[in-house]
Amino acid sequence: MATQTLKRDVVIIGSGPAGLTAAIYSARASLKPLLIDAPPDAEKQTTPGGQLMITTEVENYPGFAKGIQGPELMEEFRKQAERFGTEFLETWIREVDLSERPFTLYGDDLVIKTETLIVASGASAQWLGIPGEAKVPHGFGGNGVSACATCDGPLPAFRNKPLIVVGGGDTAMEEATFLTRYASRVYVVHRRDKLRASKIMQDKAFRNEKIEFIWNTAVEEILGTPEEGVTAVRLRNLHTTAEHTFPISGVFVAIGHKPNTQLFRDQLDMDEKGYLITSGKSTATNIPGVFASGDVQDSVYRQAVTAAGTGCMAAIDAERFLDHLPVAMPSGEEVTIEGEHITPDHEAIITPDGHMIPNKPELVAQED
Ligand SMILES: Cc1cc2nc3c(=O)[nH]c(=O)nc-3n(C[C@H](O)[C@H](O)[C@H](O)COP(=O)(O)OP(=O)(O)OC[C@H]3O[C@@H](n4cnc5c(N)ncnc54)[C@H](O)[C@@H]3O)c2cc1C
């Protein structure tokens, strides 16, 4: 069977809050975006609609005073993107060639060429892989088990209850400290006898009277009932191998996040954890015409509203780029679709053939 080739001006990878917001903006700008998302796949941890599809109540997305279920919120995003003419395609992008424009994306039995690419492929929380951790109805995920304290900590189910945070890095310390605002007590369960977290984060956690550490210990299983949610965990001491049941009302897994950027390795600049590096003043990556938004370029905030915000920025950046206007690059330069580079001090333009010309309005001779 011949491989189908599609050609577009704007292609977006990912249908989480970032990708769908980029789609809403670029569709309203008449750019006819193509939004690609991966089919559901447990191994690759992909769900059309992104991470919010695996949560229940979202209480902090502005505009929903009474809160909204994660899947319902994403359905609203999707309908809004559809309303303005977004084209949707379900395929796993397995390879990209960003060496020249149009960029080439390789999906299942089809090739997509695009003038601009918005990467919104998100991140995946790392899980322990233990019984009881999976999403409801297979486990207690969304019913007492979470990977996001900022998102779920304030929910009534966790208030004034004893909670466990699993992990020993900065994220675990941050989540434990945050949860002490709501929980009656927070137990940090860590596999070793010392933390990986930075000194300042450790000191803050050690000083917090509501936090207690359970060292050299692994969580083996999460226990509970569908009605009550999580009621206990089975802990194993890794030195003595002794096991015991520990009553608890919630488990926050804080062993890290993995940005979905494997696909872009050796093409897009990334930090040491694999998050894409963007300009800061724009969502531009190191390749002119490729923009990144959402959790894939944000290891700090990781919220639906920040993902949506940068999705909006990416769409506006792509639109500017297609309109032949300069876009700020991570290098500090600004670049146009023709390949002109404006120096960081804005004093000069370097043309695609290497000539440098002043970036000043031409002086018009004044007539007497
Ligand atoms: C359990 C949980 C609860 C949360 N609760 C809240 C909350 O209450 N409030 C809040 O603000 N935030 C919450 N968050 C965080 C929020 O979900 C994320 O910040 C947000 O979803 C990030 O959006 P995104 O668009 O960047 O990426 P994602 O939502 O991660 O979406 C990325 C999409 O890209 C797709 N994709 C990846 N690689 C490929 C590929 N190669 N080809 C095709 N498609 C690909 C994936 O299938 C996925 O659909 C929660 C997160 C979790 C895990």
PDBQT file of the ligand as one rigid body, heavy atoms in Angstrom, charges set to zero:
ROOT
HETATM    1  C1  LIG A 401      -3.075  12.384  38.040  1.00  0.00    +0.000 C 
HETATM    2  C2  LIG A 401      -2.906  13.808  37.546  1.00  0.00    +0.000 A 
HETATM    3  C3  LIG A 401      -3.783  14.777  38.000  1.00  0.00    +0.000 A 
HETATM    4  C4  LIG A 401      -3.635  16.093  37.558  1.00  0.00    +0.000 A 
HETATM    5  N1  LIG A 401      -4.517  17.026  38.017  1.00  0.00    +0.000 NA
HETATM    6  C5  LIG A 401      -4.384  18.327  37.625  1.00  0.00    +0.000 A 
HETATM    7  C6  LIG A 401      -5.272  19.328  38.116  1.00  0.00    +0.000 A 
HETATM    8  O1  LIG A 401      -6.180  19.060  38.913  1.00  0.00    +0.000 OA
HETATM    9  N2  LIG A 401      -5.065  20.605  37.667  1.00  0.00    +0.000 N 
HETATM   10  C7  LIG A 401      -4.052  20.938  36.808  1.00  0.00    +0.000 A 
HETATM   11  O2  LIG A 401      -3.936  22.113  36.432  1.00  0.00    +0.000 OA
HETATM   12  N3  LIG A 401      -3.200  20.000  36.350  1.00  0.00    +0.000 NA
HETATM   13  C8  LIG A 401      -3.327  18.711  36.735  1.00  0.00    +0.000 A 
HETATM   14  N4  LIG A 401      -2.434  17.767  36.298  1.00  0.00    +0.000 N 
HETATM   15  C9  LIG A 401      -1.343  18.184  35.420  1.00  0.00    +0.000 C 
HETATM   16  C10 LIG A 401      -1.874  18.358  33.991  1.00  0.00    +0.000 C 
HETATM   17  O3  LIG A 401      -2.576  17.192  33.626  1.00  0.00    +0.000 OA
HETATM   18  C11 LIG A 401      -0.736  18.619  33.015  1.00  0.00    +0.000 C 
HETATM   19  O4  LIG A 401       0.001  19.743  33.434  1.00  0.00    +0.000 OA
HETATM   20  C12 LIG A 401      -1.273  18.867  31.607  1.00  0.00    +0.000 C 
HETATM   21  O5  LIG A 401      -2.076  17.781  31.169  1.00  0.00    +0.000 OA
HETATM   22  C13 LIG A 401      -0.130  19.066  30.610  1.00  0.00    +0.000 C 
HETATM   23  O6  LIG A 401      -0.702  19.268  29.360  1.00  0.00    +0.000 OA
HETATM   24  P1  LIG A 401       0.089  19.044  27.989  1.00  0.00    +0.000 P 
HETATM   25  O7  LIG A 401      -0.861  19.450  26.921  1.00  0.00    +0.000 OA
HETATM   26  O8  LIG A 401       1.396  19.702  28.061  1.00  0.00    +0.000 OA
HETATM   27  O9  LIG A 401       0.412  17.492  27.883  1.00  0.00    +0.000 OA
HETATM   28  P2  LIG A 401      -0.393  16.135  28.167  1.00  0.00    +0.000 P 
HETATM   29  O10 LIG A 401      -1.640  16.378  28.895  1.00  0.00    +0.000 OA
HETATM   30  O11 LIG A 401       0.630  15.249  28.785  1.00  0.00    +0.000 OA
HETATM   31  O12 LIG A 401      -0.748  15.600  26.690  1.00  0.00    +0.000 OA
HETATM   32  C14 LIG A 401       0.248  15.195  25.802  1.00  0.00    +0.000 C 
HETATM   33  C15 LIG A 401      -0.370  14.373  24.661  1.00  0.00    +0.000 C 
HETATM   34  O13 LIG A 401       0.642  14.107  23.677  1.00  0.00    +0.000 OA
HETATM   35  C16 LIG A 401       0.447  12.801  23.145  1.00  0.00    +0.000 C 
HETATM   36  N5  LIG A 401       1.715  12.280  22.574  1.00  0.00    +0.000 N 
HETATM   37  C17 LIG A 401       2.898  12.137  23.230  1.00  0.00    +0.000 A 
HETATM   38  N6  LIG A 401       3.841  11.627  22.384  1.00  0.00    +0.000 NA
HETATM   39  C18 LIG A 401       3.229  11.461  21.181  1.00  0.00    +0.000 A 
HETATM   40  C19 LIG A 401       3.656  10.975  19.894  1.00  0.00    +0.000 A 
HETATM   41  N7  LIG A 401       4.924  10.571  19.681  1.00  0.00    +0.000 N 
HETATM   42  N8  LIG A 401       2.771  10.913  18.878  1.00  0.00    +0.000 NA
HETATM   43  C20 LIG A 401       1.492  11.343  19.057  1.00  0.00    +0.000 A 
HETATM   44  N9  LIG A 401       1.037  11.817  20.254  1.00  0.00    +0.000 NA
HETATM   45  C21 LIG A 401       1.875  11.882  21.293  1.00  0.00    +0.000 A 
HETATM   46  C22 LIG A 401      -0.048  11.989  24.341  1.00  0.00    +0.000 C 
HETATM   47  O14 LIG A 401      -0.844  10.918  23.899  1.00  0.00    +0.000 OA
HETATM   48  C23 LIG A 401      -0.889  13.023  25.120  1.00  0.00    +0.000 C 
HETATM   49  O15 LIG A 401      -2.241  12.929  24.765  1.00  0.00    +0.000 OA
HETATM   50  C24 LIG A 401      -2.583  16.437  36.687  1.00  0.00    +0.000 A 
HETATM   51  C25 LIG A 401      -1.694  15.443  36.216  1.00  0.00    +0.000 A 
HETATM   52  C26 LIG A 401      -1.851  14.139  36.633  1.00  0.00    +0.000 A 
HETATM   53  C27 LIG A 401      -0.914  13.076  36.127  1.00  0.00    +0.000 C 
ENDROOT
TORSDOF 0
